[in-house]
């Protein structure tokens, strides 16, 4: 059955893919971004976690242990705030930097590390409250919300055993030191993050595969769109045909105009004809000024007879020059000897003819 009118059955062309990329229409999954960010945070915590919790514990102990003799004034409060900011920066800095790198890396991988110029431009439609309201209550948003709930359920289900084991730890009903609390919080955080990250890897891979398939489906083209693109990029086939025929006709006229200047025409005798010219002063080797087959060969022979250009029948030589030689180019080196014999015969015939004419 023939394809329905307007049905997208053709794969997107490289041009369409490039235009879509410039507009930012590429396969992207927020889950991939989340996985990279969490993995980067986990990586940073695995190296700086113990030191981070140690600094926090010491800072809290020093602050809370000297509340009774800590002076309170405006200048002192500013100093305390600056010290607290430095502690927070020292603790959170490695994690923040790692997550930023992870987020940039995730975005770069999904866009093949290429910039989408049009997507970075300002779009007034994004500030349109009506369009924003439509997007909030659209079918796509509802589907995304449903998928988000499913993803959260999957993460909770896969992380439940880890969380249950953490909640059953004796630390919740026994007296422990501050150092033990810090160690427990660090270990628990790493375990939970690791389990969540592993769960999200599966979700992200599935989600990205779907987004990649959906993006390719959206970019598919109809047969008419494909034809229009070919016309725009390569030109109308009919116009190209006319231009090609016009170029061929001009080339043929130019070639035929060189035949009267040829020294000899080598024939097959009817299938091929190759016209040669040789000038010792300006040429290193004989050149092919014209060649043709069948009707073109007949036309070359007729012009040669009209202008008294010698015609020599040599089937193998004519075939080889036609196959391997180019109009305007020198004959192949392998044919020098055979062509030299032909030209020598032509020169002898011309010399004898000239002698007879002078004698008469």
C-alpha positions in Angstrom: 0.0 0.0 0.0 1.3 3.5 -0.8 2.4 5.7 2.0 -0.2 8.2 3.3 0.2 11.8 2.2 2.4 13.6 4.7 3.5 10.5 6.6 7.0 10.7 7.9 8.7 7.6 6.5 12.2 8.9 5.7 15.2 9.3 8.0 16.4 12.8 8.7 19.1 14.1 6.4 22.4 15.5 7.8 21.1 19.0 6.9 17.9 18.5 8.9 19.9 17.1 11.9 22.3 20.0 11.8 19.4 22.6 11.7 17.7 20.8 14.6 20.9 20.8 16.6 21.3 24.6 16.0 17.9 25.0 17.5 18.7 22.9 20.5 16.6 19.9 19.4 18.8 17.1 20.5 18.2 14.0 22.7 18.7 15.1 26.3 17.8 13.3 29.5 17.7 15.1 32.9 18.4 11.8 34.5 21.8 11.6 32.8 22.5 15.1 34.3 21.4 13.9 37.7 23.6 10.7 37.5 26.7 12.7 36.7 26.1 15.3 39.4 25.5 12.6 42.0 28.5 10.6 40.9 30.7 13.7 41.0 29.4 14.5 44.5 30.1 10.9 45.6 33.6 11.1 44.2 34.3 14.3 46.0 32.9 13.0 49.3 34.9 9.8 49.0 38.1 11.8 49.1 37.1 14.9 51.2 34.4 13.3 53.3 36.4 12.4 56.4 38.1 15.7 56.5 34.8 17.5 55.9 33.1 15.8 58.8 36.2 16.3 61.0 36.2 20.1 60.3 32.5 20.4 61.0 32.8 18.4 64.2 35.7 20.4 65.5 34.0 23.7 64.5 30.8 22.7 66.3 32.6 21.5 69.4 34.7 24.7 69.5 31.6 26.9 69.1 29.3 25.2 71.4 31.9 24.5 74.1 32.7 28.1 74.6 29.3 29.8 74.4 29.5 30.8 78.1 32.6 32.9 77.6 32.1 34.1 74.0 31.7 37.9 73.9 28.8 39.3 71.8 29.3 42.5 69.9 28.8 43.8 66.4 32.4 43.5 65.4 32.7 40.1 67.0 29.6 38.9 65.2 31.0 40.0 61.8 34.2 38.0 62.6 32.1 34.9 63.5 30.1 35.2 60.3 33.3 35.5 58.2 34.8 32.4 60.0 31.7 30.4 59.5 31.6 31.4 55.8 35.2 30.2 55.4 34.4 26.9 57.1 31.4 26.3 54.9 33.4 27.2 51.8 36.1 24.8 52.9 33.6 21.9 53.5 31.3 22.5 50.6 33.8 23.8 48.0 35.1 20.4 46.8 31.6 19.0 46.4 30.2 22.1 44.7 33.2 22.2 42.2 32.8 18.5 41.5 29.1 18.7 40.9 29.6 21.7 38.5 32.1 19.7 36.5 29.8 16.7 36.5 26.9 18.8 35.2 29.0 20.4 32.5 30.4 17.0 31.5 26.9 15.5 31.3 25.6 18.3 29.1 28.7 18.2 26.9 28.4 14.4 26.3 24.7 14.7 25.3 25.4 17.6 22.9 28.7 16.1 21.6 30.5 19.1 23.2 29.0 21.4 20.5 27.4 24.8 21.1 23.8 25.3 20.0 23.8 29.0 18.9 20.0 29.5 18.4 19.1 27.7 21.6 21.3 30.1 23.5 19.4 33.1 22.1 16.7 35.0 23.9 13.2 33.8 23.2 10.2 36.0 24.2 7.9 33.1 24.1 9.5 31.8 27.3 8.2 34.9 29.1 4.7 34.5 27.8 2.5 33.5 30.8 -0.2 32.0 28.7 2.2 29.7 26.9 3.8 28.8 30.3 0.4 27.9 31.7 -0.3 25.7 28.7 3.0 23.9 29.2 2.3 23.3 32.9 -1.0 21.6 32.1 0.0 19.9 28.8 -0.1 16.2 28.1 3.7 16.1 28.0 3.9 17.6 31.5 1.4 15.1 32.9 3.4 12.3 31.4 6.6 13.7 32.8 5.1 14.0 36.2 3.8 10.4 36.1 7.3 9.2 35.1 8.8 11.2 37.9 6.6 9.5 40.4 7.5 6.1 39.0 11.3 7.0 39.1 11.0 8.1 42.7 9.2 4.9 43.6 11.9 2.8 41.9 14.7 4.7 43.8 12.9 4.3 47.1 12.3 0.6 46.5 16.0 0.0 45.6 17.3 2.1 48.5 14.9 0.8 51.1 17.2 -2.0 52.4 20.1 0.4 52.8 18.0 3.0 54.6 16.5 0.3 56.8 19.9 -1.0 57.9 21.0 2.6 58.7 17.9 3.2 60.9 18.5 0.0 62.8 22.1 1.0 63.7 22.7 1.1 67.5 23.8 4.7 67.3 20.1 5.8 67.6 19.6 4.3 71.1 23.1 4.4 72.6 25.3 7.2 73.8 28.2 7.9 71.4 30.9 10.5 70.9 30.7 13.4 68.5 33.4 11.8 66.3 31.3 8.6 66.1 28.2 10.6 65.0 30.3 12.3 62.3 31.7 9.0 61.1 28.2 7.5 61.0 26.7 10.4 59.1 29.5 10.3 56.5 29.2 6.5 56.0 25.5 6.7 55.8 25.5 9.5 53.3 28.0 7.7 51.0 25.9 4.5 51.2 22.7 6.2 50.4 24.2 8.3 47.6 25.9 5.2 46.1 22.6 3.2 46.1 20.7 6.1 44.6 23.3 6.7 41.9 23.3 3.0 40.9 19.5 3.1 40.7 19.6 6.2 38.6 22.1 4.8 36.1 19.6 2.2 35.0 16.8 4.9 34.9 19.0 7.3 33.0 20.1 4.8 30.4 16.5 3.8 29.7 15.3 7.5 29.7 18.1 8.6 27.3 17.5 5.7 25.0 13.8 6.7 24.8 14.6 10.4 24.3 17.1 9.5 21.5 14.5 7.4 19.8 11.8 10.0 20.2 14.0 12.8 18.9 14.8 10.7 15.8 11.1 10.0 15.2 10.3 13.7 15.5 13.0 14.6 13.0 11.8 12.1 10.4 10.8 13.6 7.0 8.1 13.0 4.5 9.0 12.2 0.9 7.9 15.6 -0.2 10.2 17.3 2.4 13.1 15.2 1.2 12.5 16.2 -2.4 12.2 19.8 -1.5 15.4 19.7 0.5 17.3 18.0 -2.4 16.0 20.8 -4.7 17.1 23.5 -2.3 20.6 22.0 -1.7 21.4 20.5 -5.0 19.2 22.4 -7.4 16.3 21.3 -9.6 17.2 18.0 -11.3 15.7 19.3 -14.6 17.7 22.5 -14.4 20.9 20.6 -13.6 20.2 18.3 -16.6 19.9 21.3 -18.9 23.1 22.9 -17.5 24.9 19.6 -17.9 23.8 19.2 -21.5 24.8 22.8 -22.2 28.3 22.2 -20.8 28.7 19.0 -22.8 27.6 20.8 -26.0 30.2 23.6 -25.4 32.9 21.1 -24.6 32.1 19.2 -27.8 32.1 22.3 -30.0 35.5 23.3 -28.5 36.8 19.8 -29.1 35.6 19.6 -32.8 37.2 23.0 -33.5 40.6 21.5 -32.7 40.4 18.7 -35.2 41.5 20.7 -38.2 44.8 21.4 -36.3 45.4 17.7 -35.6 48.2 15.8 -37.3 46.4 12.5 -37.5 43.2 10.7 -36.5 43.5 7.1 -35.3 40.4 5.0 -35.8 39.0 1.6 -34.8 37.8 2.1 -37.7 34.1 2.8 -36.9 33.7 2.6 -33.2 36.5 4.9 -31.9 38.3 7.9 -33.3 41.1 9.8 -31.5 42.7 13.0 -33.0 46.3 13.7 -32.1 48.5 16.8 -32.4 52.2 17.1 -31.8 54.4 20.2 -31.8 58.0 19.6 -30.9 58.6 23.2 -29.8 55.8 23.4 -27.3 54.9 19.8 -26.4 56.8 17.1 -24.6 54.5 14.4 -26.0 51.6 14.2 -28.5 48.3 15.4 -27.1 44.7 14.2 -27.6 42.7 17.1 -29.1 39.5 15.1 -29.6 38.1 11.7 -29.1 34.7 10.0 -29.6 32.8 6.8 -30.1 30.1 5.8 -32.7 28.4 9.0 -33.9 31.0 11.3 -32.4 33.7 9.2 -34.0 32.0 9.5 -37.4 31.8 13.3 -37.0 35.5 13.4 -36.1 36.4 11.4 -39.3 34.2 13.7 -41.4 35.8 16.8 -40.2 39.3 15.3 -40.6 38.5 14.4 -44.3 37.2 18.0 -44.9 40.5 19.4 -43.7 42.7 16.7 -45.2 43.8 15.4 -41.8 45.3 11.9 -42.3 43.2 9.0 -40.9 45.0 5.9 -39.8 43.3 2.7 -38.8 44.8 1.1 -35.7 42.2 -0.8 -33.6 44.3 -1.5 -30.5 45.9 1.9 -30.3 42.6 3.7 -30.9 40.9 1.7 -28.2 43.7 2.2 -25.6 43.9 6.0 -26.2 40.2 6.4 -26.0 40.1 4.4 -22.7 43.1 5.9 -20.9 43.7 9.3 -22.6 42.0 12.6 -21.8 41.0 15.3 -24.2 43.6 18.1 -23.9 46.1 15.8 -22.1 49.1 14.0 -23.3 48.9 10.4 -24.4 49.9 7.7 -21.8 53.6 7.0 -21.6 53.0 3.3 -22.5 51.7 4.4 -25.9 54.7 6.6 -26.9 56.3 4.0 -29.2 53.1 3.1 -31.0 52.1 6.7 -31.6 55.6 7.6 -32.7 55.3 5.0 -35.5 52.0 6.4 -36.6 53.3 10.0 -36.6 56.5 8.9 -38.5 54.3 7.4 -41.2 52.2 10.5 -41.4 55.2 12.7 -41.7 56.6 10.5 -44.5 53.3 10.6 -46.3 53.1 14.4 -45.9 56.7 14.9 -47.1 56.2 12.7 -50.1 53.0 14.6 -50.9 54.7 17.9 -50.6 57.6 16.7 -52.9 55.1 15.6 -55.5 53.3 18.9 -55.4 56.6 20.8 -55.7 57.7 18.6 -58.6 54.4 19.2 -60.5 
